[in-house]
Amino acid sequence: MAGRRPNRMRRVAPEAAENADRSSLPLMAAVAAEAGLEGALRLPEELAAGGYFEAGLVDQWQRISEHFWGLIRHHSDPAGRIAFLATHSEPRVRFFAASLWARWGMNRPQDALPEIQALADDEDFRVLESTQAFGLRPFAVHWGPAIREYVEDWVVHPSPKVRRAVITALRPRGFWVSHLDWAQSEPALLVPMLEAMREENDRFPANAVANCFNDLSVKHPMLVLSLLERWSKLEGPMVEHMTRKGLRTLLKKGDLRALRLLGMGEVELEVTASLRQGQVVAPNTNLCFDLNIRAPGEGGEVELVYELETTGRKEGRPRRKRYQGGRYLVPDGGTLELPIRERIFDRKAAPLISGPAAATFFLNGEREARVDFEIQRETEA
């Protein structure tokens, strides 16, 4: 079918930092007391006094983990206490177990990592995310490339959750975590693990592999393109998916080699675009553009990328953000009409500023159309 835009994955609203009226601290105190940790019931009071409710979400998680560790480290059986938390029925408790195993076993990965691997196969997605970010990632930072010998069997583990965890934990950029310097500066160190995932058949770990490729492509595009070009000539059930997702940053930039790798050739096009809302829009508006693509001669597949430009705080430095619009087939001598919808958000961290704006549309890396409009806030009466 020509011209169908793929559905975007629904975005889940990010979890907000806790406040005093909506806090997990009483639960954590009760569990710590159940685990026999001395001073457990003072946990809410001590964390609150230390500025817990003024901290951001990830900082709150780190503070709970540190407090748990402060209670556990002097216990006669710290590993037993962590194991108790790791098998608790409440996922919000298991969430902290991976980071505690990391604190306990940083200098004995052979003992701690099997425990973290068990958590990587947890049924709750929050625990899975904690495992890769706060369990395995600290080992990757502390041990550097040497961590690979301890986790090389993870990429062939029967569980796709475990395979996903190790690739996500070792990707150069990641989320909830700082960049992994050695993976960014020496990307070839990751290649053997990525190669072991070429025949991956589960979308969950395949997405992790693609995200790792995308991270690497920022500074090492030739390595990623060469590797994926070779993969494209070999069999693999998810290779096409990993290639497309792994090249998304290069595709947004209109990288010709990335486009060619996905089968995008040169197509002569006539393109026009318009904005249904007219010339003036308000912040937090759902923009709807009508894109008309015509191939006067031979058509073909095209990759759509569009860029929204809005006024920045400094004169001459507008804000620009690019989006992948999808892959389409333009029929020979035919026309393709696409509705493109995008919302311009007025965020607390970066509020939209009244002034000129524009949407620019690129097909197969070539700039084809532009729509100028203006963002204008409603004036108060």
C-alpha positions, 0 to 999 in steps of 0.5 A: 500500500502506498503512503501509509505512515507507521503508527508511533509507539504510545508514549507513557507519561514519565513518573513524577518525583514523590511528594509528602502526600504521595510517598513510598517511604512508609512502605520502604520503612515497613519492608526494612523493618520486616528485613530486620534492619536496625533503625528501619522505622526512622527511614521516612523521617531521616530522608525527608530531613535530608531534602528527599521531597525537594529532589528529582525522581532519579535522585530520590531513587538514589537516596533510598538506595543509599539509605537502604545500603546504610542499614544493610552494610553493617548487618551480619548477613548483608547479602541475605538482606538484599536477597530478601528485598530482591524476592519481595512481592512488591516490585517497588521494593525489588526495584532497589535490589539491583543497585544494592547488589552493585554496592555489595558486590562491586569488587566481586562481580562473579558473586553479584552479577548472577543475582542481578541477572536473575532480576533482569528476568523480572516480570515487572518492567520497572525492575528491568529498567532498574537492573540495567541502569542501577545494577549492571551499568555501575559495573560497566563504569567501574570495571571498564571494558573488563566487564565484558568477560563477566557478561558475555554469556548474557547475550546468548541467555534464553531470556530476551529480557536478560539479552536486552538488559546487557546491551542496554546497560553497555550502550554508550549513552543510555537513559537515567545514566551518564555516558559510558566513556570507554564505549564511546571512545572505543566502540569496537569493544562492543562489536563482538557483543553486537555481532552475537545479537545479529540473529536476534528474533525478539523485538525487545532485545532487538530494540536495545541493539538498535539503540546501541547502534544509534548511540554509536552513530553519533560519533562513529557513523562509518563503523555503524554503516559498515557493520549494518551494510554487512549485516544486510547481506546476511540472514537475520530475522530482525536485521531490517528492523535493527538497521532502520531503528539503528540509523534513525539519527543518520536518517534525520540528518539525511545521510546518503549512505544510510538512505542508500542502505535502506534502498532509497534512491534518487526520485524526481519529485514535485512537493508542496506543503501547507498548514491547515491552521493558517499563518498564526498558531498558539503554543501547545497547538496540534499542527496539521500539515498537508504534504503533496508529493508528486512524481512526474516520471518514475516514482519510488520509495522515499524517507520523510524527515521534517524539521520544526524551527521556532524562535530561540532565546538568543537572536539568530539562534532558533530552536530546531528539532527533527522528526522521522516521518516514515517511509512511503512509496510514491507511484510512477507518475502519481501523487501522494497526499500526506497529513503530517501532525505534530504538537508544539509543546510549551515546556517548563524547561524551554517555553516557546517564544512568540515569533517566526517559525517554520516547518521544513520537509526533507525527502531522501535527504533533499529539502523539498518544501517549507512552510513559514508561520508564526507562534503568538501567545494570547495577550491577557485582557 
